[in-house]
């Protein structure tokens, strides 16, 4: 319903008690008679209150509420079920947001087909494509099912009519920014339209015990487009991430009323569609017969899932006065910090005059501080042209004073590295329980960590060694 406009009778006005002069806003001094403190409010609207209504459902003690109605149903995609907390709860509304081309429509179309069955129909509403375009994608990824219904609509009233006709257990709308209500002024995607469309679909989901997946756009900064109220209204907010030039896709839970937000779903996007990766660590490693200078392995935590990733670094003589600093998959600020620590605390002097390139393998992005030690060792290995020992992983945060600090989940990281066949690890002090058969070296600072580099091939020896010569 359109909001009731405020008439002039509802607006309070102000009048001078000395001369009767009127104004629309309060003033400390009357503009007519110049008297101070004589302007007072009159004609204020009457205070309206809401009368108590009839109770339709009595309040119950929380122990008597039937929780079976909120039992999750699997989507047919285990990696998505992991992030959702077991599956889709009847009546739950999930907002899936991500950059264009990341694979949102492909994943949800696959979910629509796998969740459809004799007892549970799925309705897929597309507002960005025609029905024939979606059918072509469904043929490519083999997402055809007799209980999957498809419609191309952008009108809210028509979509609600489809709900009455199909009576689905799962509704997928791609996307919420393309649908408009004729009762609300404004173009599709505007704040008022998004608020009205989302509110109507949320009410329909709760009344019908129907799960709903809404696709949302993102801004240039990566934030979810539209009013912030949209994220508050829905039950679950998922962020779909990934580099369009890489195969890996990550689904993170930003908000989840039915589970934790610590889980991350890993997917691989390919020509035949998108598939879940139960063990994605192999995408981030390069298997070699012999170690190569400038490479170091670490174990990062994506939510609660440990992933073994490879950090690579390359240093070359610079041909310009200002050496280049290029990063891919790593934060430029953290790489710069590690360079400063290596030069000042690790006594490696040649880094400041060389071009330095650092990257990760497989398109993974390392942003947590636990990768600091691996970044520092990869840079030191590249600068000295000395490979690190084989089957070694480095875990730890490096401070500006050169100390190696503890990080969370060290035991979980070591267990994952041991499972993949790594036998040696550099970790901060007090790592906890160590997997059997794994050799762990506890390091207190960057100087201790650099001791793992063989000194016979070092081109850039430490400064104190040069001084002794």
Secondary structure, 3 states (H helix, E strand, C coil): CCCCCCCCCCCCEEEECCCCCEECCCCCECCCCCCECCEEEECCCCCCCCCCCCCCCCCCCHHHCCHHHHCEECCCCHHHHHHHCCCEECCCEEEEEECCCCCHHHHHHHHHHHHCCCCCCEEEEECCCCHHHHHHHHHHHCCCCCCEEEEECCEHHHHHHHHHHHCCCEEEEECHHHCECCCCCCCCCCHHHHHHHHHHHHHHHHHHCCEEEEEECECCCCCECCCCHHHHHCCEEEEEECCCCCCEEEEEEEEECCCCCCCEEEEEEECCEEEECCCHHHHHCCCCCCCCCCEEEEEEEECCEEEEEEEEEEEEECCCCCCCEEEECECHHHHHHHHHHHHHCCCCCHHHHEEEEEEECCCCCECCHHHHHHHHHHHHHHHHCCCCCCCEEECCEECCCCEEECCCCHHHHHHHHHHCCCCEEEECCCCCCCCCCCEEEECCEHHHHHHHCCCCCCCCCCHHHHHHC
